[in-house]
Amino acid sequence: MWLDLTIDSLLVVVLLVALYCLVQVALILTRTRRLSQRLDTITDIRFILNSIKQLVKRKF
């Protein structure tokens, strides 16, 4: 049981780190675009983050 919990925790941490990297890349890419497009990207990122939070809550 503890091993499964540890593996799940590590998976969540890895996913969060990967998501952070993707967010940084997205922010760098949107700096060269118009403000409205940047706001759309931020809205999309928030939607993805909320979806991941809901998945984690369901799993635990």
C-alpha positions in Angstrom: 0.0 0.0 0.0 2.7 2.5 0.9 4.6 1.6 -2.3 1.5 2.4 -4.4 1.0 5.7 -2.5 4.7 6.6 -3.1 4.5 5.8 -6.8 1.3 7.8 -7.2 2.9 10.8 -5.3 6.0 10.6 -7.5 3.8 10.5 -10.6 1.9 13.6 -9.5 5.1 15.4 -8.8 6.6 14.5 -12.2 3.4 15.6 -13.9 3.4 18.9 -12.1 7.1 19.5 -13.0 6.3 18.7 -16.7 3.3 21.0 -16.6 5.4 23.8 -15.1 7.9 23.4 -18.0 5.1 23.5 -20.5 3.7 26.6 -18.9 7.1 28.3 -19.1 7.4 27.4 -22.8 3.9 28.7 -23.5 4.6 32.0 -21.7 7.9 32.4 -23.6 6.0 31.8 -26.9 3.2 34.1 -26.1 5.5 37.0 -25.3 5.9 37.6 -29.0 2.1 37.6 -29.7 -0.7 40.0 -29.0 -2.1 40.4 -25.5 -5.5 38.8 -26.4 -3.8 35.6 -27.6 -1.7 35.6 -24.4 -4.9 35.8 -22.3 -6.4 32.9 -24.2 -3.3 30.8 -23.6 -3.5 31.6 -19.8 -7.1 30.7 -19.8 -6.3 27.4 -21.5 -3.5 26.7 -19.0 -5.8 27.4 -16.0 -8.4 25.0 -17.5 -5.7 22.3 -17.8 -4.5 22.9 -14.2 -8.1 22.6 -12.9 -8.6 19.4 -14.8 -5.5 17.9 -13.3 -6.5 19.0 -9.8 -9.9 17.3 -10.3 -8.2 14.1 -11.5 -5.9 14.1 -8.4 -8.8 14.7 -6.1 -10.7 11.7 -7.6 -7.6 9.5 -7.3 -7.0 10.2 -3.7 
